[in-house]
Amino acid sequence: MTHFCLEVSGPFACFTRPEMKVERVSYDVMTPSAARSIFDAILWKPAIRWRVHRIEVLQPIRWINLRRNEVKEKILTSNVERAMKEGKGSLHLNIEEDRVQRAGYFLRDVAYRIHADLLLMPDCTDPLVKYTEMFARRARKGQCINQPYLGCREFAADVRLVDADTPISKAPIDETRDLGWMLHDLDFTYPSDPQPRFFNAKMVAGVVEIPPFEETRG
């Protein structure tokens, strides 16, 4: 197990509450799954996994209301599979017909310091240092598999590796609040039917401590 820390920031973020259905309303702070996805964006391999255990909030929690154009339909997987099998099929959306405006309640001017451990999967025989050095090298160079984002893909994140030689930019905000039940991550025990897992989150002096996934509730 190796510990890594990243500082992430951006002008907008939306860590969507699943109970709000189609209207996007963000949690007050970044969720563990959103933090994990940023580590995954830099380095993802079947042999490793990331365990997020702390999120530090570096900017005051601020909100903004926005209305955005979205599409109400999506291309079905069954249509894609049929087209691959038959060599033909309709795989497009008509934006003019499917466009719909939806309101969103987003975070603005966000910055976090996220902490996670890099773990090897039980069946992995590679040395941990192989992936440790790979991640550190990629993070320092700004390399990634896909653009890291803050909850929604259109909200790109600036990412910086924090190591022993990196000066701490700022302390967490001096605020304590109960965040209620927050999405931790999805349980992929049954890949065809992933289930959300939640934990009772609390921010103390700007820091949210994340419990192990095994201690969350469905």
PyMOL commands that set and color helices and strands:
alter all, ss='L'
color gray80, all
select helices_A, chain A and resi 18-20+32-42+77-86+95-98+128-141+213-215
alter helices_A, ss='H'
color red, helices_A
select strands_A, chain A and resi 2-13+24-25+48-57+63-71+99-120+158-162+177-187+195-204+207-209
alter strands_A, ss='S'
color yellow, strands_A
deselect
rebuild
show_as cartoon
